[in-house]
Amino acid sequence: MEDSKSNFFGDVYEVVKLIPRGRVTSYGAIANYLGVKGSARMVGWAMNQAHGNHSVPAHRVVNRAGLLTGKHFFSGGPEAMQQLLEAEGIMVKDDKIIDFKSIFWDPAKELEL
């Protein structure tokens, strides 16, 4: 079972690495792309494990409403996620991405299967 979790987390990380700078996606969009619709929570767990791994831009993954729900898992404190997003030109107010729909990156549409 542990091996399948590792493979799933690895698949999630490969998708997250493809999110372009200045764009964001959601846990559910990644789950949907990987063929496990309804497993957004598992994607969230994968993101929690990725913090500290600088090759995985976990700050670009938010909830379906554009809220920074994973911010408490970043090293450097809860403001680190917002700072990383703002460094890429993404505006955040009250823990929510401004104009979320216009910068949303859907792997199912952006990555051809």
Buried (B, 14 or more C-beta within 10 A) or exposed (E): EEEEEEEBBEBBBEBBEBBEEEBBBBBBBBBBBBEBEEBBEBBBBBBEBBBEEEEBBBBBBBBBEBBBBBBEBBEEEEBBBBEBBEEBEBEBEEBBBEEBEEBBBBBBEBEEE
